[in-house]
């Protein structure tokens, strides 16, 4: 069974936040954790980004994303949803 992850991403972002979120998604792909990230509207304020984890464990990917969010100060812009 393939594991998956969902990220809740604010739609209204400034240029730096938007650039950082694109960098996060690119890093997830570059590290081989996933090949594609699906984006769906949740409501007027948020998108849901979902992806299957192909390489690495769920906890490894979660730790990578959590560290990235903290380093880039994106706590108000993106969060990991519980599955």
C-alpha positions in Angstrom: 0.0 0.0 0.0 1.4 3.4 -1.0 1.6 6.0 1.7 0.4 9.5 1.0 0.6 12.9 2.5 -1.6 16.1 2.3 -0.5 19.7 2.8 -2.8 22.6 3.4 -1.5 25.6 1.6 -2.8 29.2 2.0 -3.8 30.8 -1.3 -2.9 34.3 -0.4 0.9 34.3 -0.2 3.5 37.0 -0.7 6.3 36.5 -3.2 8.8 35.1 -0.7 6.3 32.6 0.7 5.2 31.6 -2.8 8.8 31.0 -3.8 9.5 29.0 -0.7 6.5 26.7 -1.2 7.6 26.1 -4.8 11.1 25.3 -3.5 9.6 22.8 -1.0 7.6 21.0 -3.7 10.6 20.9 -6.0 12.7 19.5 -3.2 10.2 16.7 -2.5 10.3 15.8 -6.2 14.1 16.2 -6.5 14.7 14.0 -3.4 12.6 11.3 -5.0 9.9 11.3 -2.4 7.3 11.7 -5.1 6.9 12.3 -8.8 3.8 14.5 -8.9 1.9 16.7 -6.4 -1.9 17.1 -7.0 -3.5 20.5 -6.1 -7.1 20.9 -5.3 -9.1 23.8 -3.9 -10.3 23.3 -0.4 -12.2 26.6 -0.1 -11.6 30.3 -0.7 -8.5 30.4 1.5 -6.6 27.1 1.0 -5.4 24.6 -1.5 -4.8 20.9 -0.6 -1.6 19.5 -2.1 -1.5 15.7 -2.0 1.1 13.2 -3.1 2.1 9.6 -2.8 5.4 8.8 -1.0 7.5 6.7 -3.4 10.9 6.8 -1.7 11.5 7.1 2.0 9.2 6.6 4.9 6.3 8.7 6.0 8.1 9.9 9.1 11.2 10.8 7.0 9.1 12.9 4.6 7.2 14.5 7.5 10.4 15.5 9.3 11.8 17.0 6.1 8.7 19.1 5.5 8.5 20.1 9.2 12.1 21.3 9.2 11.6 23.1 5.9 8.5 24.9 7.2 10.4 26.0 10.4 13.6 27.1 8.5 11.6 29.2 6.0 9.1 30.5 8.6 6.1 29.2 6.7 4.1 28.1 9.8 1.2 30.4 8.8 1.3 29.4 5.2 1.4 25.6 5.0 0.7 22.7 7.3 0.7 18.9 7.2 -2.8 17.4 7.4 -3.4 14.3 9.5 -4.2 11.3 7.4 
